[in-house]
Amino acid sequence: MRNARHCAMGILALFALCTAAAGVPPESGAKVRPGDLLYVEVYRVPEMSRAYLVGEDGAVRMPYIPPVAVGGMDEATAGSTISKALEKIMR
């Protein structure tokens, strides 16, 4: 896999905390691209907390929600977008 970035997010948070994967320095202004691996941590839902691959269409596919388009976004915006999609099913 090309570049793995780990993003941890809580469903109650309005932002995502992103850190670089082991040995991969964070890039300033890096954009999410197809082939990236995002680690999503869903607060109190361990079965959804895992790594997700960004598809060729720039979308992340997770259980219970439609595909979330994150391609071309910075990491914080992608995390927020995923969080908003998850909030809709967690209410």
PyRosetta script that sets phi, psi and omega in degrees:
from pyrosetta import init, pose_from_sequence

init()
pose = pose_from_sequence("MRNARHCAMGILALFALCTAAAGVPPESGAKVRPGDLLYVEVYRVPEMSRAYLVGEDGAVRMPYIPPVAVGGMDEATAGSTISKALEKIMR")
pose.set_psi(1, 142.8)
pose.set_omega(1, -172.5)
pose.set_phi(2, -65.8)
pose.set_psi(2, -67.9)
pose.set_omega(2, -172.1)
pose.set_phi(3, -142.2)
pose.set_psi(3, 118.6)
pose.set_omega(3, -178.9)
pose.set_phi(4, -107.4)
pose.set_psi(4, 124.8)
pose.set_omega(4, 174.6)
pose.set_phi(5, -117.0)
pose.set_psi(5, 136.1)
pose.set_omega(5, 179.5)
pose.set_phi(6, -100.9)
pose.set_psi(6, 125.0)
pose.set_omega(6, 178.1)
pose.set_phi(7, -120.3)
pose.set_psi(7, 123.7)
pose.set_omega(7, 176.0)
pose.set_phi(8, -105.6)
pose.set_psi(8, 132.6)
pose.set_omega(8, 178.9)
pose.set_phi(9, -142.4)
pose.set_psi(9, 141.6)
pose.set_omega(9, 173.6)
pose.set_phi(10, -100.7)
pose.set_psi(10, 142.8)
pose.set_omega(10, -177.3)
pose.set_phi(11, -63.6)
pose.set_psi(11, -26.9)
pose.set_omega(11, -179.9)
pose.set_phi(12, -85.2)
pose.set_psi(12, -12.1)
pose.set_omega(12, -179.3)
pose.set_phi(13, -84.3)
pose.set_psi(13, 150.3)
pose.set_omega(13, 178.0)
pose.set_phi(14, -99.1)
pose.set_psi(14, 8.1)
pose.set_omega(14, -179.5)
pose.set_phi(15, -142.6)
pose.set_psi(15, 166.5)
pose.set_omega(15, 176.7)
pose.set_phi(16, -116.1)
pose.set_psi(16, 143.0)
pose.set_omega(16, 176.2)
pose.set_phi(17, -101.8)
pose.set_psi(17, 116.8)
pose.set_omega(17, -176.1)
pose.set_phi(18, -113.9)
pose.set_psi(18, 136.2)
pose.set_omega(18, 175.6)
pose.set_phi(19, -131.7)
pose.set_psi(19, 159.0)
pose.set_omega(19, -179.4)
pose.set_phi(20, -76.2)
pose.set_psi(20, 149.7)
pose.set_omega(20, 173.6)
pose.set_phi(21, -68.7)
pose.set_psi(21, 161.4)
pose.set_omega(21, -178.3)
pose.set_phi(22, -53.4)
pose.set_psi(22, 123.5)
pose.set_omega(22, 176.0)
pose.set_phi(23, 82.0)
pose.set_psi(23, -2.2)
pose.set_omega(23, -179.9)
pose.set_phi(24, -113.0)
pose.set_psi(24, 106.8)
pose.set_omega(24, -177.8)
pose.set_phi(25, -67.1)
pose.set_psi(25, 143.6)
pose.set_omega(25, 178.2)
pose.set_phi(26, -66.4)
pose.set_psi(26, 140.3)
pose.set_omega(26, 178.3)
pose.set_phi(27, -98.6)
pose.set_psi(27, 133.1)
pose.set_omega(27, 177.5)
pose.set_phi(28, -66.9)
pose.set_psi(28, 123.7)
pose.set_omega(28, 178.9)
pose.set_phi(29, 72.5)
pose.set_psi(29, 18.0)
pose.set_omega(29, -179.0)
pose.set_phi(30, -62.1)
pose.set_psi(30, 141.2)
pose.set_omega(30, 179.2)
pose.set_phi(31, -106.1)
pose.set_psi(31, 147.7)
pose.set_omega(31, 176.3)
pose.set_phi(32, -73.1)
pose.set_psi(32, 133.2)
pose.set_omega(32, -177.2)
pose.set_phi(33, -130.0)
pose.set_psi(33, 159.0)
pose.set_omega(33, 173.5)
pose.set_phi(34, -54.3)
pose.set_psi(34, 138.2)
pose.set_omega(34, -178.8)
pose.set_phi(35, 94.8)
pose.set_psi(35, -13.9)
pose.set_omega(35, 176.5)
pose.set_phi(36, -70.2)
pose.set_psi(36, 150.7)
pose.set_omega(36, 178.2)
pose.set_phi(37, -112.3)
pose.set_psi(37, 118.7)
pose.set_omega(37, -179.8)
pose.set_phi(38, -108.8)
pose.set_psi(38, 130.6)
pose.set_omega(38, 174.6)
pose.set_phi(39, -95.1)
pose.set_psi(39, 119.7)
pose.set_omega(39, -178.8)
pose.set_phi(40, -112.1)
pose.set_psi(40, 125.5)
pose.set_omega(40, 176.0)
pose.set_phi(41, -110.0)
pose.set_psi(41, 116.8)
pose.set_omega(41, -178.7)
pose.set_phi(42, -99.8)
pose.set_psi(42, 119.9)
pose.set_omega(42, -177.2)
pose.set_phi(43, -55.1)
pose.set_psi(43, 122.1)
pose.set_omega(43, 177.3)
pose.set_phi(44, 64.1)
pose.set_psi(44, 19.4)
pose.set_omega(44, 174.9)
pose.set_phi(45, -133.9)
pose.set_psi(45, 74.8)
pose.set_omega(45, -174.2)
pose.set_phi(46, -61.7)
pose.set_psi(46, -28.8)
pose.set_omega(46, -178.9)
pose.set_phi(47, -69.1)
pose.set_psi(47, -16.6)
pose.set_omega(47, 176.6)
pose.set_phi(48, -99.5)
pose.set_psi(48, -7.9)
pose.set_omega(48, -177.9)
pose.set_phi(49, -86.0)
pose.set_psi(49, 103.5)
pose.set_omega(49, -178.8)
pose.set_phi(50, -169.1)
pose.set_psi(50, -177.7)
pose.set_omega(50, 177.6)
pose.set_phi(51, -82.8)
pose.set_psi(51, 139.8)
pose.set_omega(51, 177.5)
pose.set_phi(52, -127.1)
pose.set_psi(52, 136.8)
pose.set_omega(52, 179.6)
pose.set_phi(53, -87.8)
pose.set_psi(53, 134.3)
pose.set_omega(53, 173.7)
pose.set_phi(54, -78.8)
pose.set_psi(54, 120.5)
pose.set_omega(54, -176.4)
pose.set_phi(55, -71.0)
pose.set_psi(55, 171.8)
pose.set_omega(55, 179.7)
pose.set_phi(56, -60.3)
pose.set_psi(56, -25.4)
pose.set_omega(56, 178.6)
pose.set_phi(57, -86.5)
pose.set_psi(57, 2.0)
pose.set_omega(57, 178.8)
pose.set_phi(58, 83.5)
pose.set_psi(58, 12.1)
pose.set_omega(58, -177.8)
pose.set_phi(59, -107.9)
pose.set_psi(59, 151.1)
pose.set_omega(59, 174.1)
pose.set_phi(60, -104.2)
pose.set_psi(60, 132.0)
pose.set_omega(60, 179.1)
pose.set_phi(61, -110.5)
pose.set_psi(61, 119.9)
pose.set_omega(61, -178.4)
pose.set_phi(62, -126.6)
pose.set_psi(62, 156.8)
pose.set_omega(62, 177.8)
pose.set_phi(63, -62.8)
pose.set_psi(63, 147.5)
pose.set_omega(63, 170.8)
pose.set_phi(64, 76.1)
pose.set_psi(64, -9.6)
pose.set_omega(64, 179.7)
pose.set_phi(65, -130.2)
pose.set_psi(65, 155.0)
pose.set_omega(65, 175.7)
pose.set_phi(66, -66.6)
pose.set_psi(66, 163.9)
pose.set_omega(66, 176.8)
pose.set_phi(67, -54.5)
pose.set_psi(67, 140.9)
pose.set_omega(67, -178.5)
pose.set_phi(68, -110.7)
pose.set_psi(68, 117.8)
pose.set_omega(68, 180.0)
pose.set_phi(69, -75.7)
pose.set_psi(69, 116.3)
pose.set_omega(69, -179.9)
pose.set_phi(70, -126.7)
pose.set_psi(70, -6.3)
pose.set_omega(70, -179.0)
pose.set_phi(71, -59.5)
pose.set_psi(71, 132.7)
pose.set_omega(71, 179.4)
pose.set_phi(72, 87.4)
pose.set_psi(72, -8.0)
pose.set_omega(72, 178.8)
pose.set_phi(73, -85.3)
pose.set_psi(73, 155.5)
pose.set_omega(73, 169.9)
pose.set_phi(74, -75.2)
pose.set_psi(74, 166.9)
pose.set_omega(74, -173.1)
pose.set_phi(75, -61.3)
pose.set_psi(75, -41.1)
pose.set_omega(75, -179.0)
pose.set_phi(76, -65.5)
pose.set_psi(76, -42.2)
pose.set_omega(76, -180.0)
pose.set_phi(77, -66.7)
pose.set_psi(77, -40.6)
pose.set_omega(77, 177.6)
pose.set_phi(78, -61.4)
pose.set_psi(78, -43.9)
pose.set_omega(78, 178.6)
pose.set_phi(79, -61.8)
pose.set_psi(79, -42.4)
pose.set_omega(79, 178.9)
pose.set_phi(80, -65.5)
pose.set_psi(80, -39.6)
pose.set_omega(80, 179.6)
pose.set_phi(81, -64.6)
pose.set_psi(81, -43.6)
pose.set_omega(81, 177.3)
pose.set_phi(82, -64.5)
pose.set_psi(82, -42.4)
pose.set_omega(82, 179.8)
pose.set_phi(83, -59.7)
pose.set_psi(83, -43.2)
pose.set_omega(83, 179.1)
pose.set_phi(84, -64.5)
pose.set_psi(84, -38.5)
pose.set_omega(84, 177.9)
pose.set_phi(85, -64.8)
pose.set_psi(85, -39.3)
pose.set_omega(85, 179.3)
pose.set_phi(86, -71.4)
pose.set_psi(86, -34.5)
pose.set_omega(86, 179.5)
pose.set_phi(87, -58.5)
pose.set_psi(87, -34.6)
pose.set_omega(87, -178.3)
pose.set_phi(88, -61.9)
pose.set_psi(88, -34.1)
pose.set_omega(88, -179.0)
pose.set_phi(89, -92.6)
pose.set_psi(89, -12.7)
pose.set_omega(89, -175.7)
pose.set_phi(90, -92.2)
pose.set_psi(90, -3.6)
pose.set_omega(90, -177.8)
pose.set_phi(91, -79.0)
pose.dump_pdb("model.pdb")
